[in-house]
Amino acid sequence: MHHGPVIDSAELSCRAGHCSAERLASPPGSAGRAREGAQAPEPRRSLESHGSTTGKRVLIQVLGHVEVRSAQGHPVHLRPREKAVLGVLLLRAGTPCSAEALLQDVWGDAQPADPGGTLRLVVSRIRQAVAPEPLITRAASGTYRAEPAPGTLDKHRFEGLLGGASRAAAQGQAEQEACLLDQAMATWPHPEVGFPDVPHDSMTVREATERLLEQRRTAEIRLADLHLALGQHEAALPALRAGYATDPGSERRCAQLMLALIRSGRRQEALDAFQQCARVLASEYGARPGDGLQALLKDALGLR
């Protein structure tokens, strides 16, 4: 039984002074929704059809788009409803899910005429597509469970890297913590995409995705603090700009960006960032920048 965070060699790699991570390419948008029923299945590529490659492994993605890639890197064809079922199971990987809960999460109030039969058909299609990978199991009790092999699911790698970063932080190892957080960010490079392939009417699914997004946001802010503390101002600027662009009303993100810009000799850009944040705070919250941003403004203007 495979579940729980997996780091692979990430911590060892960081300890050895290397900071690399596997990156899952963002897949293109889903094709049109296929109708479920008794019609003949369309041609599809399965993992089995690609053969095996020594030293490589299947990659499974749920952070963003739901996607399965063969050991050769080929995406496996999954219909939209199959992505939804697989995505819901992957979000709770290792945890059993009753057929009733899975049907409610995926179909909501628009249940199919034959709920149990439709679910079994969708799961069968997923199994066929990902064969021979034993990705979904069904217990005698009728519960379903996603059991991705260690190191294959991006969510597990992301959570494992965050766990490793927390251990490094507890030991005061700032560089190793930053390295592991860098790899965690690379595991989930496009959080702005959200989770388009899973249903959001389900409270269970919504809570799971919101929790993951908050974990990434917290890790991203912590990583920025580490880069600044380690004097990596120039290197941190692209990520700081991207993060601030997603949340221009965040004084924390604005302060990080302003500090990096000031230390990089870009005072005018720091002033521009302050003014943008001030406008957003005023228009959306009726508030003014706090003392921390005001102090950075004085630095940008050369008044301190």
N, C-alpha and C positions, 0 to 999 in steps of 0.2 A: 504494500500500500504506500503510495507516494503522496505526501502532502507536506505543507509547511514551507517556509522560506528556504531558498537554496542560493548559496553564493558562488559555488564552483570555486574557481581559483582567484576570485577577485581580491580577497583580503591578502592572499599570498603575493599576488601581482603587485599590489600597492606597497606591501612591505619590501618588495624587491626593487621598488622605485619605478615601476611601470604603471601607467594609467591608461589602459585601453579597455574598451568594452564592445561587446557585440551590439550591432545596431540592426533593428528590424526596420526595413523600408516601409514607409507608409503606403498602403495599398491604394489603388484607384477607387473611385466611388463604386458602390454596389450596382449591379445590373438591375434591370426591372424586376419587380416582384413576381416570382413564378407561382402558378396556381398549384395548390396541393390537392392530391386526389389520386385516382386510379390510373391517370395517364402514364404513358411510358416515360421513364426518366430520361432527361436529355444527356448527351454524352458528357462525361466528366472525367477529370484527371484525379487519380487517387495516388496516395503515397506508394502503394505497391507497384503501380505502373511505372514508377521512376526507378525502381530497383533500389539497391543499397549502396552507400558510399562509406568506405572505411574512414573512421575518424570524424565523420560529420553526423549531425543529428537533426531530427525534426525540430522546427521552431513553431511555437504556438503563441499567438498574440491576442490579448483581450484588452490591453491598455490602448484605447483608441478604437480602431477597426478590429473586428474579429477576423482572424486569418490563421490558416495553417500552411506552413511551407515545408516541402519535402527536404530531405538531407541535401539535395542538389540546389535548393533555393527556389524551387518552382511553387507558386501558389496553388493550393488545392481548391477546386471549384466547390463553393457552397452557396445554396440558394439563401435568400434573405431570411426565411423562417428558420432554416437550419442554423444560420449564424446567430439568430436570436436565442434559440434553445441552447446551442453550444456556449454562447456568451454568458447566459444566466448560470449555467453549470460551472463555467470556468471562474466566474466571480466568486463562487463559493467552493472552489476546487478542494476535493478531499472531504467535503461534507455531504452527507446524503440529502437528497431532495425528493419529497414525495411527488408522485405523478400529479396529484391535485394541486400542489403548490406550484409545480412547474407549469402546468396548464394555466393557472391563474396569472403567474408572472408574465407569460408570453402572450396569451390570447386575451386576458382580462375578461371583460363582459361579453366579448364576441367569440364565445366558445364554438368550436366546430361541431358539426352534427354528431360525429362519433369521436368524442374527445380522446378516449384511450387509444383507439385505433389510429387516429391521426398522429398522436404523440409517438406511438411505436413506429409508425412509418417514417416520421422525421428523424428519429434517433437511428433507425436502420440506415437511412440515407447518409447520415453523418458517419456512422461506422464504416459504411462502404467507401466513403470518400477518403477516410483517414487510415484505412487498412494498409498495413497490418498493425498499426499503432493501436493498442487497446485503450483508447482514450476515454470512452464512456462505459461504465459497468452498470448492470441492473441486478439488484439483489432479489432474493426470493420473495421478500416482502413487497417488491414492486417499486422500491426507491431507486433513483438514479444518482450516479456520482461521476464527476469528472476526475480522472486519475492520471494527469500528465506525468510523464517520466521526469525524474530530477533534472533540473537545468533547462527544460524545454519551454516552460511557460514564463512569459515576460513578467507577469504579476509576481510570481514567486522570486524571480531574480531581483526585481525592484525591491520587494520587501526584505529579501535577504541582505541586499546592499545597504538598506537603511539600518538594519540591525547591526551590521558590521560597523557602520559609521557611528552608531550610538556607543558601541563598545570602545571604539577608538577615542571618542570624545571623553568617555569615563576615565580613560587612561591618559588623557592630556596629549594625545597624538594628533595634533591639528592637521598636519600634512596628510597623514593616512586617512583621517576623517574626510578631508576635502577630496582626496582621490576617490574614495568609495562613493561619495555623494555625486561626484562628476560622472561616475559610471552609472549610478542610479538615474541621473538625468538623461544619459544616453540611451538607457533602456526604454525610456518613455519620452521621446524627443518632441512630440507634438500634442501636449495636453489640451491645446485650444480646440482640437478636433472633437473632444468630448468622447462619448460612447454612442456613436450613431447607430450601431447595429443591434443594441439591446433595447427592450421596451422601457420607457420611463414612467409609465402609469403605475407600475408596481412599486410600492413603498420600499420593499426589501431591496430591489434592484437600485432604486434611487439612493437609498442610504449607503449601499455598498460603493456606488460610483462617487458619491459626494465625499465619502471617507477617503477614498484613494486620491481624489483631486486635492483634498486638504493636506494629505500626507505629502504630496508632491510640492504643493505651494510652500509648506513649512520647510521642507528640505531645500528648496530652491533659495529661500530667504537665508537659511542657515549657511548654505554654500557661499552665497554672496558675502556674508559677514566674514567667513573664513578667508576668501580670496582677498578681501580688504585688509584683514589682520596680517596676512602673509605678504602684503605689499604687492599683490598681483593686480594692480589697478587697471592697467591697459588691457590685460588679458581678460579681465572680468567685464569690460564694457559691453561687448555684444550681448551677453546673457542679461546684464543689468538693464540694458535698453529694452530688450524683448520682454522681460518680466514687468518692467514699469509700463510698457505699452498696453499690457493686458489689464492693468489696474492703476490708472493714472491718478486715482484719488487716494492711493495708499501712501501715507506719509513715510512709512518704513521703507518702501521701495524707492520713493523719491529721495530720501536721505542717503540711501546706499548709492544711488546713481550720482547724486550731487557730489558726494565725497570722492567717488572714483574720478569724476570729471575734474574736480578741483585739484586733486593730487596728480592728475595727468596734465595740468596746465590748461584746461579747457573751461575757463571761468564763465565765458559767455554761454556755453552750452548748459552749464550748471544753473545759471540764472534763468535760462529758457525753461529748464525742467521745473524750477521752483514756481515760475509764473503759471505754467500749465497746471501744476498741482493746486495752486491757489485758486485758479479759476474753477476747477472741478469741485474743490471743497466748498467754494462759495455757492456755485450753482446747484449742486446736488444735496448738500448738507447744511448750507447756511453757516458754514464754519470758516475759521481762518487757520492758516498753518500754525502748528505749535511751536514751542520755544526751540526745539531741536532744529527744525527747518529754518527758523528765523536766524539762529546762530550760523548755520551753513550759508544762508543768504549773505550775511555779513562777510563771511570768508570769501564768497564768490565775488563780492564787491571790493574786496581788499580792505575792509574796515576793521579787521582784527589782526 
